[in-house]
């Protein structure tokens, strides 16, 4: 029986994803991928240049969605209502839920099992890009609405992006039923809806920053402890270096200001 080229390629990707999920990128071998796909190792190279290309191809859908989340921040297309609109807030939270629901396994690969691949530093690279993009977004909003006070530093944006990954990690590692997520969204929107007025954004931001920083430091400390466990689920070296940097005393002094 002759198989179509597309079927063989899909079979290789499916087998590779299974191996990557079980062993991580670093310990996955082309020989085992070929064995599970029912092809020879040399046949794989007719479809993919190397193991990295296979890995990137598997993760392409979730990467596209993550980058779309960045580039959707366009000040020219948004109004000041975005800061107060509960429907927009709901849409944003639901987008995270959809991301995890559709890409749970791919996110697990990207966040926990990419060590040794070209994407092992994705988290820090994405965080830097998000920080730059959101900073430009706020500058654009300031130009459109000169009367509003948007005193948000790049450092603050950076920390919130780091915590975005913390949120994704929790949702990936600890699945929550969609119904429970919906209840959480409704409760969250009800609790914060119309709470902040635009003319008080500076005061609220200054009050919020210390609390937010404390939350981030707490998460980093818990993650650092997790890294010390022999059965740890997280083993990305780049992330561990970031945790050490965030818990460094000089860094903490900068937060204290």
Number of C-alpha atoms within 10 A of each C-alpha: 3 4 7 8 11 10 10 17 18 13 18 23 20 16 18 25 23 15 19 22 17 13 13 22 24 13 13 18 17 18 14 15 25 19 14 17 20 13 15 15 16 11 13 22 12 10 15 16 10 11 19 16 14 19 23 15 13 18 19 13 13 19 18 10 13 14 13 11 14 17 12 12 16 16 18 10 7 15 12 14 10 11 15 16 14 18 11 13 18 15 13 13 17 15 14 16 19 13 16 20 16 12 18 19 17 23 22 20 23 25 24 20 25 25 20 15 18 12 18 21 18 16 17 16 12 16 21 16 16 23 23 15 18 20 17 15 19 17 15 16 19 17 12 15 13 11 10 16 15 18 13 15 10 15 11 16 19 20 17 18 21 21 18 14 14 17 12 19 18 12 17 19 12 9 11 13 9 12 9 9 14 15 10 13 18 12 12 15 17 12 10 12 14 13 10 14 11 17 12 12 17 16 12 13 17 12 11 11 14 13 11 16 17 12 13 18 17 13 15 22 16 12 17 19 11 15 19 10 10 7 9 11 12 18 18 18 16 14 20 16 11 15 19 14 14 18 15 11 11 11 13 14 9 8 15 9 6
